[in-house]
Amino acid sequence: MSNDTTTLTNTPAAGGLRGDLVQRVIRYVLFAGFIAMVIFFAVAAPRFLTYGNIINIALSSAILLIVSVPFALVVITGKVDLSVGSTLGLSGVVTGVLITGGTDWLTAALLGIVVGALVGAANGAMISVLNLSPIVVTLGMLQVVRGIAERVTTAPPSGFGGGMAFLGRGTLFGIPVLVGIALLVLAVGIVFLHLSASGRHVYGLGVNTEATFLSGINTRRLSFMTFVAVGAAAGLGGVLLAARLDSAPPTTLGEGLELQVLTAVLLGGIAFNGGRGTMFGVVLGVAFLGVLQNGLLLLNVNTSGQKLATGAVLLIAAGLEEFGLKRGRLRALVKRSS
């Protein structure tokens, strides 16, 4: 049993930081592309590198980072959750309705997070316990949860004020509260994935689920908990986005977030088939999208143009990943035959 565990934690995929040469080159190319993009926008849009705009980028990227951290854990296990946008929307709507109905903001916010965790638990039960397809289940939940949000209220709750205003638009020691929360979530993700035994087991799930199970790990429970975590993070994101907007429109809150999160994690080197990726990569992917969208906005590129650019980035990220996988398989075959 101990030998199985050692094998899992010492594989390049399970180690995360010790990817093969091809994957490292791809990461360097993406980082170089990020730097080139920053330089381009700095020249093309003089306001780009101002302090105020950098804060805007951080604020607009904070919720994406909050959801992307646990989303990366789900993808590393070899699964995916495409319902995070709708989950965020439902949590934000529930929080808003409770506050406008007289519930204190803290209780409402906590209940909003619980709603997100419950959606994640439902996904986890169907996928990890019943062994249903992650794509089919979460696509179905995307529609179901959005429908529930639209049933909860027809008029967007708004005008929250108080503690919600502090969460969404306040600062603490000169740092926006929203950004501080995102950094805290990132810190937890780094400690869990890279410094804990459970993090190594998450990699193991993506590398070889059967071997991980045989090494004594409750693979179903671990997979289930990753879905609960991403659901809770989406719930937190819904609370924070409603707080920032001071409104929670049920039809549009969180719409399209699932594709942004997926793009960010793939762009950051998280393998879609599981077993590989780092939290540094997640940060890079989120920053890449944040800078791209902000720069295009400063250049007066319309919404359709921004969507086109984001979609192109997703295709590039998927193409680079597939290239890396094929090169890795080819090298493995050459080594076996030599």
VENZI-V734144 format. One record per run of one state. SS is the DSSP state (H for helix, E for strand, - for the rest). FROM is the first residue (numbers start at 1). LEN is the number of residues. If there is no record, write none. Layout:
ss,from,len
SS,FROM,LEN
SS,FROM,LEN
This chain:
ss,from,len
-,1,1
H,2,9
-,11,1
H,12,4
-,16,5
H,21,24
-,45,6
H,51,26
-,77,7
H,84,17
-,101,4
H,105,25
-,130,4
H,134,19
-,153,4
E,157,2
-,159,3
H,162,8
-,170,1
E,171,2
-,173,2
E,175,2
H,177,19
-,196,1
H,197,11
-,208,1
H,209,6
-,215,4
H,219,27
-,246,1
E,247,2
-,249,8
H,257,11
-,268,11
H,279,20
-,299,4
H,303,35
-,338,1
